Each structure stands twice: as C-alpha cells, then as structure tokens.
Amino acid sequence: MSIEERVKQFNEKDCTKKSYSVDEVVLMLGVVRQTVYKLIKQGCFEAIILDGTYRIKKDSFDHWLDNE
C-alpha cells in the first residue's frame, strides 16, 4: 500500500482529525519512530507537545507530504 493510500485510510476514519500522533505518522510513512522525531526536529512539519507527547499538525504534515 502506498503512503498516499495509508494517509487516505487514516483520514477516512476521522475526517475531523486536526493532528496525528507520532505512531500514526510511523504507520503512514512506514518508518521507525526515530525518523519521525528527526523530521520534527528538522522542521519538516509542525508539531506541538501535548501532555508530554508530540502531536503533528495534520495540515502541516499533509502539505509536507504533498511536496515530497
């Protein structure tokens, strides 16, 4: 399954979703957690820390993914 198909699958489950967890991005991209943290630190997409965990802004992630 392509990355685009995985993202679409996540978005179909909850169309009101405003952010992704690190684990969701891991599943969508098919990478390890450390890669997602590295992308966050590189500023590839916006993320905030909420209750000690990162939440990745959906629109920022989607924009990054569309431009990759």
C-alpha positions in Angstrom: 0.0 0.0 0.0 1.4 3.4 -0.9 1.9 6.3 1.5 -0.9 8.2 -0.1 -3.3 5.2 0.4 -2.3 4.9 4.1 -2.9 8.6 4.7 -6.3 8.4 2.9 -7.2 5.4 5.1 -6.4 7.4 8.3 -8.3 10.4 7.1 -11.4 8.3 6.2 -11.6 7.0 9.8 -12.0 10.5 11.2 -12.5 13.4 8.8 -12.4 15.9 11.7 -8.9 15.0 12.7 -6.7 18.0 13.2 -3.4 16.3 14.2 -1.6 13.0 14.1 0.3 11.1 16.7 3.8 10.0 16.1 2.6 6.4 15.9 0.1 7.3 13.2 2.8 9.0 11.1 5.1 6.0 11.7 2.3 3.7 10.2 1.6 6.1 7.3 5.2 6.5 6.3 6.4 3.0 7.2 9.4 4.3 9.1 10.6 4.0 12.7 9.7 6.4 15.4 13.2 7.9 15.4 12.7 9.0 11.8 9.5 10.9 12.7 11.3 12.6 15.6 14.1 13.6 13.3 11.6 15.0 10.7 10.0 17.1 13.5 13.4 18.4 14.7 14.3 19.3 11.1 11.1 21.4 10.9 9.6 19.3 8.0 6.2 19.7 9.6 4.8 21.4 12.6 4.3 19.6 15.9 3.4 20.5 19.4 4.0 18.7 22.7 0.7 18.0 24.4 0.7 16.1 27.7 4.3 15.1 27.1 3.8 13.7 23.6 4.1 15.1 20.2 1.0 15.9 18.1 1.8 16.6 14.5 -0.5 19.2 12.8 -2.4 17.4 10.1 -2.4 20.3 7.6 1.3 20.8 8.0 2.1 17.1 7.6 -0.2 16.8 4.6 1.4 19.8 2.9 4.9 18.4 3.6 3.8 15.0 2.2 2.3 16.6 -1.0 5.6 18.4 -1.6 7.9 15.4 -1.1 
